[in-house]
Amino acid sequence: MKKRMLRDLEVSEIGMGCMGFSHGYGQVPEKAYSIRAIEKAHDFGCTLFDTAETYGREMFYPGHNEELVGKALAPFRKEVVLATKFHIGPEEGKGNTSLYDTIRGHLDASMKRLKTDYVDLYYLHRLNEQVALEEVADVMGRLIRQGLIRGWGMSQVSRDTLEKAHRITPVSAVQNLYSMVERDCEQDIFPFSMENRIGVVAFSPIASGFLSGKVTADTKFKGDDVRKFVPQLSKENLAANQPLLDILADYACRKSATNAQISLAWMCHKYPNVVPIPGSKNQERILENLGACKVELTDQEFASLEEALDACTIYGHRGHVESEQKTFSNNWTK
Ligand SMILES: NC(=O)c1ccc[n+]([C@@H]2O[C@H](COP(=O)([O-])OP(=O)(O)OC[C@H]3O[C@@H](n4cnc5c(N)ncnc54)[C@H](OP(=O)(O)O)[C@@H]3O)[C@@H](O)[C@H]2O)c1
């Protein structure tokens, strides 16, 4: 697979989100199946794997996903970029423990579960208003100098926050919600990150499955599946957003690809510093999504796709993602 840079970290053009093996999308597969899925993605050429200390919270226990990912990656750990995330809880940072020790505690616990002595990309999962971001950035610089992490990033932050943190310790990647139906990042995150050699790791790039066209009004979401609460996936909004799916289906047909592949190829064509991390629990779909790297849009095809997308109104938003700005796409109307 072609490679992209998240600052100094070289990764495959498309990465893999591992959350669904433990958390967020209902019933999970057997562990052995999930581990095999990760091996298959690696065999295909995927070198960016994304997890977080909290993945597992509802279905299992925090850390479930890191354990699984650590086990799967162990045979080829040095060949891949392993990304994980930490939270600074509301009570942390208030007592006598230094911020360094607090974050170091999270990192050590993650490394133990991940069976590794370094993390390639360590993200602050969400901002904690009790803790100064500048201090977090400073700690990250220290962890980099100690060789415990190779780079750092933040998730769901604004451009101003990114800039503030980047001034203290250069940021490798920002992981924000980005897809054809959630395009806020295009306003200022992409311009700033391109100017500053920061990668944009797009989470939920297939809009929680919506852009694949396989979610219908009859799809039932079970267990902890977050899609029960995604307004974009309500019956009314699925119907209202059908024109977008028709555009995707048209391109998919012309390019002998799938809708999901077109949605990923579109963002890869658009920005040289974006790396989508689609998530799937299904081995075939994982390979399908990674296969988007083989779908090349010509400049002409890309331009008419952009034009068609710009003319589309998007109904509903993803809703449940807490974000720094507490707002979602500018283009949602319901
Ligand atoms: N930083 C953050 O706050 C944050 C938040 C959410 C997620 N993430 C990370 O980003 C990764 C990706 O996010 P996501 O899982 O929401 O992304 P996504 O790929 O947009 O959505 C995943 C959902 O789409 C379905 N899907 C994926 N590919 C498909 C395909 N080709 N055809 C049909 N359905 C398909 C999956 O179902 P099946 O499993 O049935 O295929 C799953 O239900 C996560 O794994 C996690 O690592 C980060």
The ligand as a Gaussian input file, in Angstrom:
#p B3LYP/6-31G(d) Opt

LIG

0 1
 N      -11.149000       9.468000      18.489000
 C      -12.406000       9.171000      18.710000
 O      -13.098000       9.796000      19.505000
 C      -13.005000       8.008000      17.963000
 C      -14.404000       7.820000      17.933000
 C      -14.908000       6.730000      17.218000
 C      -14.036000       5.872000      16.564000
 N      -12.679000       6.060000      16.640000
 C      -11.715000       5.174000      15.959000
 O      -12.012000       5.218000      14.572000
 C      -12.233000       3.896000      14.083000
 C      -13.261000       3.944000      12.985000
 O      -14.472000       4.510000      13.464000
 P      -15.829000       3.779000      13.137000
 O      -15.683000       2.342000      13.507000
 O      -16.912000       4.579000      13.706000
 O      -15.765000       3.927000      11.526000
 P      -16.670000       3.561000      10.309000
 O      -15.843000       2.603000       9.496000
 O      -17.142000       4.818000       9.707000
 O      -17.939000       2.803000      10.886000
 C      -17.903000       1.482000      11.350000
 C      -19.257000       0.854000      11.104000
 O      -19.448000       0.810000       9.698000
 C      -19.630000      -0.533000       9.254000
 N      -18.779000      -0.708000       8.058000
 C      -17.460000      -0.438000       7.941000
 N      -17.037000      -0.725000       6.696000
 C      -18.121000      -1.173000       6.018000
 C      -18.314000      -1.624000       4.687000
 N      -17.316000      -1.659000       3.807000
 N      -19.570000      -2.008000       4.319000
 C      -20.578000      -1.965000       5.204000
 N      -20.459000      -1.550000       6.482000
 C      -19.226000      -1.160000       6.886000
 C      -19.137000      -1.414000      10.374000
 O      -19.940000      -2.576000      10.429000
 P      -19.294000      -4.054000      10.428000
 O      -18.403000      -4.132000      11.604000
 O      -20.487000      -4.930000      10.529000
 O      -18.561000      -4.189000       9.124000
 C      -19.341000      -0.547000      11.618000
 O      -20.635000      -0.749000      12.123000
 C      -12.652000       3.105000      15.327000
 O      -12.426000       1.720000      15.159000
 C      -11.783000       3.712000      16.385000
 O      -10.481000       3.130000      16.355000
 C      -12.173000       7.131000      17.309000

